[in-house]
Amino acid sequence: MNDDELERLLRGSSPASTPTDVGLSATHRAILERIVAEPVGRMLSPARLTLMVTAPLAAVLAIFVVVISVFQPFAPAPAAAFGPPPLEYQPTSGSAEEAIHLAQGRLEQQTSVTEPLRQAVSTAWNLTIAEDGQADRTVVISPSVTELEWAEDLSGWLKVVAGEPFFADGSDVAVVATDEAIEAGTVLDERTFAPGEFPAQIPDAASLEPAALDDLLAAFAPDRSLAGDAFLAMHAVLNEWTLTNAQHSALLRGLSEYDDITILGTTIDRAGREVVGLEAPTSRLGQAAVLLVSASTGRIVGLENSVTSDDNSLEVPEGTVVSYTLWKDEE
């Protein structure tokens, strides 16, 4: 190849300077047309480049915010406990006897229940004891609500549903779904009793006069030395009956014969009601019972059991609430 031929080929390879009359072979022309036809890659503007970088970052940040709001990794986790937080009482200057008389006065002013009814609504929770005899800790308190109605022939029906759960350490955060929490309203038990099948503890409370109610208290506290045991008589009867105001008054009057009752003061119970707490020791080692009396109606509306010393049969810390039962108040 000489110099003239080389120069001709170089000029032919440059479309911008190649005269239109310069002849190209079919192969060279096809290559040239393909090169000219191929689009040049577009450059991204700075604004679009910024958008492409920041959009994924914003999405990641949004997901991070959602994770924080849902799981709250920086909030303290609810602590496990043996029972619900104890009720906090406001001390009063009166004695237990004065509180009982005041409740009886309120009962005389109420006309809500004029005859005893074989029915009851109660909300309860109890400490769980493992197979090895040790008490179980829990994060969530899941009470149960029992509705009972029965007849004189001992027929009837019973339904137990899960109540509103709450954190055992008293956290104000709303309870969310956990492995320990049972959704409120979940049916736990439901049964029907044919005539003669309902195992009533006190089948004849409808006819209990004041003297008979005194005997009922004495049946649970024979030597009349432990009012906390007498409280258990009320637990037995109120779990099956809706008593009249006169019968509530008679039960409270019977407690006046016990000297070991202490008034704790007023508080708001676990159902949101203002109540007066009356505490008394029980025959159970290191335990005491607290009777809750409605501050508005005078009716007995609750009973709690707690440990009062570290020396107790359940081996739980002093002050632990081991059970509670709340009854519907008849306004």
Disulfide bonds with the S-S distance in Angstrom:
none
